[in-house]
Amino acid sequence: MAKGYWVGNVEVENLDEYKKYIAANAVPFQKYGARFLTRGGKHELREGQMNSRIVVIEFKDFETARACYDSPEYQAAMQLRLPHSTGNLAIVEGWEG
């Protein structure tokens, strides 16, 4: 079964407040078995435009990735993020090649 991923690209405008989101998202991420592959690490943009923070989170499958995002726990955590950052997030199914 193909894994599921969250691919996020975020610009944090208030890091002190954003840290509250980071603390709150630990609950749903643990519940749904999320594993960070990268979380705001060093990157080099080669094409196009992106925000400064890139996050890739792995889940056991696409449905679990969707369920985590839709969960009440994550939706509550997300409310802590929205006023203090802008960005994009896609839920992507991995490739079984």
Contacts in CASP RR format, 6 or more apart in sequence:
PFRMAT RR
TARGET T0000
AUTHOR 0000-0000-0000
METHOD contacts of the structure
MODEL  1
MAKGYWVGNVEVENLDEYKKYIAANAVPFQKYGARFLTRGGKHELREGQM
NSRIVVIEFKDFETARACYDSPEYQAAMQLRLPHSTGNLAIVEGWEG
1 60 0 8 1.000
1 61 0 8 1.000
1 96 0 8 1.000
2 61 0 8 1.000
2 62 0 8 1.000
2 93 0 8 1.000
2 94 0 8 1.000
2 95 0 8 1.000
2 96 0 8 1.000
3 58 0 8 1.000
3 59 0 8 1.000
3 60 0 8 1.000
3 61 0 8 1.000
3 62 0 8 1.000
3 93 0 8 1.000
3 94 0 8 1.000
4 58 0 8 1.000
4 59 0 8 1.000
4 60 0 8 1.000
4 61 0 8 1.000
4 62 0 8 1.000
4 64 0 8 1.000
4 65 0 8 1.000
4 91 0 8 1.000
4 92 0 8 1.000
4 93 0 8 1.000
4 94 0 8 1.000
5 37 0 8 1.000
5 56 0 8 1.000
5 57 0 8 1.000
5 58 0 8 1.000
5 59 0 8 1.000
5 65 0 8 1.000
5 91 0 8 1.000
5 92 0 8 1.000
5 93 0 8 1.000
5 94 0 8 1.000
6 34 0 8 1.000
6 55 0 8 1.000
6 56 0 8 1.000
6 57 0 8 1.000
6 59 0 8 1.000
6 65 0 8 1.000
6 68 0 8 1.000
6 69 0 8 1.000
6 89 0 8 1.000
6 90 0 8 1.000
6 91 0 8 1.000
6 92 0 8 1.000
7 55 0 8 1.000
7 56 0 8 1.000
7 89 0 8 1.000
7 90 0 8 1.000
7 91 0 8 1.000
7 92 0 8 1.000
8 54 0 8 1.000
8 55 0 8 1.000
8 56 0 8 1.000
8 87 0 8 1.000
8 88 0 8 1.000
8 89 0 8 1.000
8 90 0 8 1.000
9 50 0 8 1.000
9 51 0 8 1.000
9 53 0 8 1.000
9 54 0 8 1.000
9 55 0 8 1.000
9 87 0 8 1.000
9 88 0 8 1.000
9 89 0 8 1.000
10 51 0 8 1.000
10 52 0 8 1.000
10 53 0 8 1.000
10 55 0 8 1.000
10 85 0 8 1.000
10 86 0 8 1.000
10 87 0 8 1.000
10 88 0 8 1.000
11 51 0 8 1.000
11 52 0 8 1.000
11 53 0 8 1.000
11 85 0 8 1.000
11 86 0 8 1.000
11 87 0 8 1.000
12 18 0 8 1.000
12 52 0 8 1.000
12 53 0 8 1.000
12 84 0 8 1.000
12 85 0 8 1.000
13 84 0 8 1.000
13 85 0 8 1.000
13 86 0 8 1.000
14 83 0 8 1.000
14 84 0 8 1.000
14 85 0 8 1.000
17 80 0 8 1.000
17 83 0 8 1.000
17 84 0 8 1.000
18 81 0 8 1.000
18 84 0 8 1.000
18 85 0 8 1.000
20 80 0 8 1.000
21 77 0 8 1.000
21 78 0 8 1.000
21 80 0 8 1.000
21 81 0 8 1.000
21 84 0 8 1.000
21 85 0 8 1.000
24 76 0 8 1.000
24 77 0 8 1.000
24 80 0 8 1.000
25 74 0 8 1.000
25 77 0 8 1.000
25 78 0 8 1.000
27 73 0 8 1.000
27 77 0 8 1.000
28 34 0 8 1.000
28 68 0 8 1.000
28 71 0 8 1.000
28 73 0 8 1.000
28 74 0 8 1.000
28 77 0 8 1.000
29 57 0 8 1.000
29 68 0 8 1.000
31 68 0 8 1.000
31 71 0 8 1.000
31 73 0 8 1.000
32 59 0 8 1.000
32 64 0 8 1.000
32 65 0 8 1.000
32 67 0 8 1.000
32 68 0 8 1.000
32 71 0 8 1.000
33 59 0 8 1.000
33 60 0 8 1.000
33 64 0 8 1.000
33 68 0 8 1.000
34 57 0 8 1.000
34 58 0 8 1.000
34 59 0 8 1.000
34 68 0 8 1.000
35 57 0 8 1.000
35 58 0 8 1.000
35 59 0 8 1.000
36 55 0 8 1.000
36 56 0 8 1.000
36 57 0 8 1.000
36 58 0 8 1.000
37 56 0 8 1.000
37 57 0 8 1.000
37 58 0 8 1.000
38 54 0 8 1.000
38 55 0 8 1.000
38 56 0 8 1.000
39 55 0 8 1.000
40 53 0 8 1.000
40 54 0 8 1.000
40 55 0 8 1.000
41 54 0 8 1.000
43 50 0 8 1.000
43 54 0 8 1.000
51 86 0 8 1.000
51 87 0 8 1.000
51 88 0 8 1.000
57 65 0 8 1.000
59 65 0 8 1.000
59 68 0 8 1.000
62 91 0 8 1.000
62 92 0 8 1.000
62 93 0 8 1.000
62 94 0 8 1.000
65 91 0 8 1.000
66 91 0 8 1.000
68 74 0 8 1.000
69 89 0 8 1.000
69 91 0 8 1.000
END
